[in-house]
Amino acid sequence: MTAEPATRIETDVRRRIRESGMDPARDVAGVRALITEELAAWDRRALAGVEAPVADAVGTAKRVLDNVAGLGPLQPYLDDPEIEEIWINAPSQVLAIPTF
């Protein structure tokens, strides 16, 4: 899947969060519900031929959740129980140190 559907879904989720006044860090379940609703809306548009279908809905939902209610690209490292340390030397240099 290209990044465009995920980016557009994320934009719509962020807009809805702002409109509702929701705190995404405190209401992760609410953010998940918004993501599910936006993915369903995307699927309806895809069935109508307006949008290309999302090939990996689960992966897209995880990516959007990580970016909106988590720490973006760092979130998978934080979720991995085998990662003990994360070293950030530069924006493009992130080292994840596994537990031994």
mmCIF file of the C-alpha atoms, coordinates in Angstrom:
data_MODEL
# 
_entry.id   MODEL 
# 
loop_
_atom_site.group_PDB 
_atom_site.id 
_atom_site.type_symbol 
_atom_site.label_atom_id 
_atom_site.label_alt_id 
_atom_site.label_comp_id 
_atom_site.label_asym_id 
_atom_site.label_entity_id 
_atom_site.label_seq_id 
_atom_site.pdbx_PDB_ins_code 
_atom_site.Cartn_x 
_atom_site.Cartn_y 
_atom_site.Cartn_z 
_atom_site.occupancy 
_atom_site.B_iso_or_equiv 
_atom_site.pdbx_formal_charge 
_atom_site.auth_seq_id 
_atom_site.auth_comp_id 
_atom_site.auth_asym_id 
_atom_site.auth_atom_id 
_atom_site.pdbx_PDB_model_num 
ATOM 1   C CA . MET A 1 1   ? 0.000   0.000   0.000  1.00 0.00 ? 1   MET A CA 1 
ATOM 2   C CA . THR A 1 2   ? 1.234   3.478   -0.728 1.00 0.00 ? 2   THR A CA 1 
ATOM 3   C CA . ALA A 1 3   ? 1.512   5.934   2.110  1.00 0.00 ? 3   ALA A CA 1 
ATOM 4   C CA . GLU A 1 4   ? -1.148  8.217   0.653  1.00 0.00 ? 4   GLU A CA 1 
ATOM 5   C CA . PRO A 1 5   ? -4.284  6.443   2.002  1.00 0.00 ? 5   PRO A CA 1 
ATOM 6   C CA . ALA A 1 6   ? -2.725  6.184   5.470  1.00 0.00 ? 6   ALA A CA 1 
ATOM 7   C CA . THR A 1 7   ? -1.713  9.836   5.352  1.00 0.00 ? 7   THR A CA 1 
ATOM 8   C CA . ARG A 1 8   ? -5.175  10.963  4.268  1.00 0.00 ? 8   ARG A CA 1 
ATOM 9   C CA . ILE A 1 9   ? -6.880  8.769   6.885  1.00 0.00 ? 9   ILE A CA 1 
ATOM 10  C CA . GLU A 1 10  ? -4.507  10.143  9.534  1.00 0.00 ? 10  GLU A CA 1 
ATOM 11  C CA . THR A 1 11  ? -5.340  13.706  8.466  1.00 0.00 ? 11  THR A CA 1 
ATOM 12  C CA . ASP A 1 12  ? -9.068  12.994  8.793  1.00 0.00 ? 12  ASP A CA 1 
ATOM 13  C CA . VAL A 1 13  ? -8.589  11.365  12.215 1.00 0.00 ? 13  VAL A CA 1 
ATOM 14  C CA . ARG A 1 14  ? -6.528  14.334  13.449 1.00 0.00 ? 14  ARG A CA 1 
ATOM 15  C CA . ARG A 1 15  ? -9.220  16.747  12.198 1.00 0.00 ? 15  ARG A CA 1 
ATOM 16  C CA . ARG A 1 16  ? -11.923 14.817  14.057 1.00 0.00 ? 16  ARG A CA 1 
ATOM 17  C CA . ILE A 1 17  ? -9.792  14.751  17.224 1.00 0.00 ? 17  ILE A CA 1 
ATOM 18  C CA . ARG A 1 18  ? -9.398  18.543  17.076 1.00 0.00 ? 18  ARG A CA 1 
ATOM 19  C CA . GLU A 1 19  ? -13.110 19.039  16.465 1.00 0.00 ? 19  GLU A CA 1 
ATOM 20  C CA . SER A 1 20  ? -14.079 16.793  19.374 1.00 0.00 ? 20  SER A CA 1 
ATOM 21  C CA . GLY A 1 21  ? -11.487 18.132  21.800 1.00 0.00 ? 21  GLY A CA 1 
ATOM 22  C CA . MET A 1 22  ? -10.350 14.584  22.507 1.00 0.00 ? 22  MET A CA 1 
ATOM 23  C CA . ASP A 1 23  ? -6.940  14.022  24.124 1.00 0.00 ? 23  ASP A CA 1 
ATOM 24  C CA . PRO A 1 24  ? -5.402  11.214  22.027 1.00 0.00 ? 24  PRO A CA 1 
ATOM 25  C CA . ALA A 1 25  ? -2.862  10.331  24.706 1.00 0.00 ? 25  ALA A CA 1 
ATOM 26  C CA . ARG A 1 26  ? -5.606  9.744   27.290 1.00 0.00 ? 26  ARG A CA 1 
ATOM 27  C CA . ASP A 1 27  ? -8.366  8.355   25.074 1.00 0.00 ? 27  ASP A CA 1 
ATOM 28  C CA . VAL A 1 28  ? -6.630  5.725   22.946 1.00 0.00 ? 28  VAL A CA 1 
ATOM 29  C CA . ALA A 1 29  ? -9.874  3.732   22.685 1.00 0.00 ? 29  ALA A CA 1 
ATOM 30  C CA . GLY A 1 30  ? -11.604 6.799   21.266 1.00 0.00 ? 30  GLY A CA 1 
ATOM 31  C CA . VAL A 1 31  ? -8.799  7.265   18.739 1.00 0.00 ? 31  VAL A CA 1 
ATOM 32  C CA . ARG A 1 32  ? -9.087  3.597   17.740 1.00 0.00 ? 32  ARG A CA 1 
ATOM 33  C CA . ALA A 1 33  ? -12.825 4.100   17.189 1.00 0.00 ? 33  ALA A CA 1 
ATOM 34  C CA . LEU A 1 34  ? -12.188 7.141   14.985 1.00 0.00 ? 34  LEU A CA 1 
ATOM 35  C CA . ILE A 1 35  ? -9.602  5.202   12.968 1.00 0.00 ? 35  ILE A CA 1 
ATOM 36  C CA . THR A 1 36  ? -12.062 2.334   12.505 1.00 0.00 ? 36  THR A CA 1 
ATOM 37  C CA . GLU A 1 37  ? -14.745 4.781   11.338 1.00 0.00 ? 37  GLU A CA 1 
ATOM 38  C CA . GLU A 1 38  ? -12.378 6.491   8.898  1.00 0.00 ? 38  GLU A CA 1 
ATOM 39  C CA . LEU A 1 39  ? -11.207 3.136   7.483  1.00 0.00 ? 39  LEU A CA 1 
ATOM 40  C CA . ALA A 1 40  ? -14.846 2.107   7.026  1.00 0.00 ? 40  ALA A CA 1 
ATOM 41  C CA . ALA A 1 41  ? -15.574 5.385   5.228  1.00 0.00 ? 41  ALA A CA 1 
ATOM 42  C CA . TRP A 1 42  ? -12.534 4.792   3.005  1.00 0.00 ? 42  TRP A CA 1 
ATOM 43  C CA . ASP A 1 43  ? -13.782 1.266   2.232  1.00 0.00 ? 43  ASP A CA 1 
ATOM 44  C CA . ARG A 1 44  ? -17.210 2.634   1.257  1.00 0.00 ? 44  ARG A CA 1 
ATOM 45  C CA . ARG A 1 45  ? -15.562 5.106   -1.116 1.00 0.00 ? 45  ARG A CA 1 
ATOM 46  C CA . ALA A 1 46  ? -13.376 2.308   -2.506 1.00 0.00 ? 46  ALA A CA 1 
ATOM 47  C CA . LEU A 1 47  ? -16.448 0.150   -3.156 1.00 0.00 ? 47  LEU A CA 1 
ATOM 48  C CA . ALA A 1 48  ? -17.970 3.082   -5.034 1.00 0.00 ? 48  ALA A CA 1 
ATOM 49  C CA . GLY A 1 49  ? -14.809 3.352   -7.138 1.00 0.00 ? 49  GLY A CA 1 
ATOM 50  C CA . VAL A 1 50  ? -13.810 6.755   -5.760 1.00 0.00 ? 50  VAL A CA 1 
ATOM 51  C CA . GLU A 1 51  ? -10.689 5.547   -3.920 1.00 0.00 ? 51  GLU A CA 1 
ATOM 52  C CA . ALA A 1 52  ? -8.305  2.643   -4.303 1.00 0.00 ? 52  ALA A CA 1 
ATOM 53  C CA . PRO A 1 53  ? -8.896  -0.037  -1.657 1.00 0.00 ? 53  PRO A CA 1 
ATOM 54  C CA . VAL A 1 54  ? -6.606  -0.190  1.363  1.00 0.00 ? 54  VAL A CA 1 
ATOM 55  C CA . ALA A 1 55  ? -4.623  -3.399  0.980  1.00 0.00 ? 55  ALA A CA 1 
ATOM 56  C CA . ASP A 1 56  ? -3.591  -3.716  4.649  1.00 0.00 ? 56  ASP A CA 1 
ATOM 57  C CA . ALA A 1 57  ? -6.280  -2.243  6.882  1.00 0.00 ? 57  ALA A CA 1 
ATOM 58  C CA . VAL A 1 58  ? -4.706  -3.619  10.084 1.00 0.00 ? 58  VAL A CA 1 
ATOM 59  C CA . GLY A 1 59  ? -1.281  -2.195  9.225  1.00 0.00 ? 59  GLY A CA 1 
ATOM 60  C CA . THR A 1 60  ? -2.806  1.128   8.226  1.00 0.00 ? 60  THR A CA 1 
ATOM 61  C CA . ALA A 1 61  ? -4.774  1.331   11.483 1.00 0.00 ? 61  ALA A CA 1 
ATOM 62  C CA . LYS A 1 62  ? -1.612  0.565   13.496 1.00 0.00 ? 62  LYS A CA 1 
ATOM 63  C CA . ARG A 1 63  ? 0.416   3.175   11.620 1.00 0.00 ? 63  ARG A CA 1 
ATOM 64  C CA . VAL A 1 64  ? -2.229  5.860   12.110 1.00 0.00 ? 64  VAL A CA 1 
ATOM 65  C CA . LEU A 1 65  ? -2.640  4.960   15.802 1.00 0.00 ? 65  LEU A CA 1 
ATOM 66  C CA . ASP A 1 66  ? 1.141   5.076   16.335 1.00 0.00 ? 66  ASP A CA 1 
ATOM 67  C CA . ASN A 1 67  ? 1.349   8.489   14.669 1.00 0.00 ? 67  ASN A CA 1 
ATOM 68  C CA . VAL A 1 68  ? -1.691  10.015  16.379 1.00 0.00 ? 68  VAL A CA 1 
ATOM 69  C CA . ALA A 1 69  ? -1.701  8.520   19.891 1.00 0.00 ? 69  ALA A CA 1 
ATOM 70  C CA . GLY A 1 70  ? 1.842   7.170   20.121 1.00 0.00 ? 70  GLY A CA 1 
ATOM 71  C CA . LEU A 1 71  ? 5.349   8.281   19.278 1.00 0.00 ? 71  LEU A CA 1 
ATOM 72  C CA . GLY A 1 72  ? 5.166   7.694   15.529 1.00 0.00 ? 72  GLY A CA 1 
ATOM 73  C CA . PRO A 1 73  ? 8.048   5.654   14.105 1.00 0.00 ? 73  PRO A CA 1 
ATOM 74  C CA . LEU A 1 74  ? 9.438   5.009   17.604 1.00 0.00 ? 74  LEU A CA 1 
ATOM 75  C CA . GLN A 1 75  ? 6.228   3.325   18.805 1.00 0.00 ? 75  GLN A CA 1 
ATOM 76  C CA . PRO A 1 76  ? 7.016   -0.168  17.389 1.00 0.00 ? 76  PRO A CA 1 
ATOM 77  C CA . TYR A 1 77  ? 10.252  -0.187  19.415 1.00 0.00 ? 77  TYR A CA 1 
ATOM 78  C CA . LEU A 1 78  ? 8.364   0.814   22.568 1.00 0.00 ? 78  LEU A CA 1 
ATOM 79  C CA . ASP A 1 79  ? 5.766   -1.907  21.967 1.00 0.00 ? 79  ASP A CA 1 
ATOM 80  C CA . ASP A 1 80  ? 8.398   -4.627  21.423 1.00 0.00 ? 80  ASP A CA 1 
ATOM 81  C CA . PRO A 1 81  ? 9.063   -6.418  24.748 1.00 0.00 ? 81  PRO A CA 1 
ATOM 82  C CA . GLU A 1 82  ? 12.494  -7.548  23.512 1.00 0.00 ? 82  GLU A CA 1 
ATOM 83  C CA . ILE A 1 83  ? 13.788  -3.981  23.133 1.00 0.00 ? 83  ILE A CA 1 
ATOM 84  C CA . GLU A 1 84  ? 15.545  -2.790  26.258 1.00 0.00 ? 84  GLU A CA 1 
ATOM 85  C CA . GLU A 1 85  ? 17.095  0.483   25.077 1.00 0.00 ? 85  GLU A CA 1 
ATOM 86  C CA . ILE A 1 86  ? 16.575  2.940   22.265 1.00 0.00 ? 86  ILE A CA 1 
ATOM 87  C CA . TRP A 1 87  ? 19.478  5.149   21.254 1.00 0.00 ? 87  TRP A CA 1 
ATOM 88  C CA . ILE A 1 88  ? 18.691  8.161   19.090 1.00 0.00 ? 88  ILE A CA 1 
ATOM 89  C CA . ASN A 1 89  ? 21.881  9.602   17.659 1.00 0.00 ? 89  ASN A CA 1 
ATOM 90  C CA . ALA A 1 90  ? 20.228  11.613  14.885 1.00 0.00 ? 90  ALA A CA 1 
ATOM 91  C CA . PRO A 1 91  ? 16.807  11.668  13.189 1.00 0.00 ? 91  PRO A CA 1 
ATOM 92  C CA . SER A 1 92  ? 18.022  8.998   10.790 1.00 0.00 ? 92  SER A CA 1 
ATOM 93  C CA . GLN A 1 93  ? 20.059  7.034   13.358 1.00 0.00 ? 93  GLN A CA 1 
ATOM 94  C CA . VAL A 1 94  ? 17.884  5.086   15.776 1.00 0.00 ? 94  VAL A CA 1 
ATOM 95  C CA . LEU A 1 95  ? 19.340  1.970   17.360 1.00 0.00 ? 95  LEU A CA 1 
ATOM 96  C CA . ALA A 1 96  ? 17.125  -0.480  19.208 1.00 0.00 ? 96  ALA A CA 1 
ATOM 97  C CA . ILE A 1 97  ? 19.036  -2.657  21.654 1.00 0.00 ? 97  ILE A CA 1 
ATOM 98  C CA . PRO A 1 98  ? 17.380  -6.011  22.408 1.00 0.00 ? 98  PRO A CA 1 
ATOM 99  C CA . THR A 1 99  ? 17.333  -7.652  25.823 1.00 0.00 ? 99  THR A CA 1 
ATOM 100 C CA . PHE A 1 100 ? 19.929  -10.366 26.220 1.00 0.00 ? 100 PHE A CA 1 
# 
